């Protein structure tokens, strides 16, 4: 999830989910793949934010584990065809 600031309570700027919402967890390969289409990122109107990536267990009482967190910088594309 990407938000404007760590304390932001407004709607997330970006929210991805698994299995069909941009995140693929491959237990066999032990990988997590995040994909955002160029057409989606081209529509971003923000330039900075903060993110975290959390893994939520499928248990009756889910356990949330934060895997990554950091800053996001969105820059316009410099290469033109």
Secondary structure by P-SEA (a helix, b strand, c coil): ccccccccccccccccccccccccccccccbbbbbbcaaaaaacccccbbbbbbbbbcccbbbbbbcbbbbbbbbcccccc
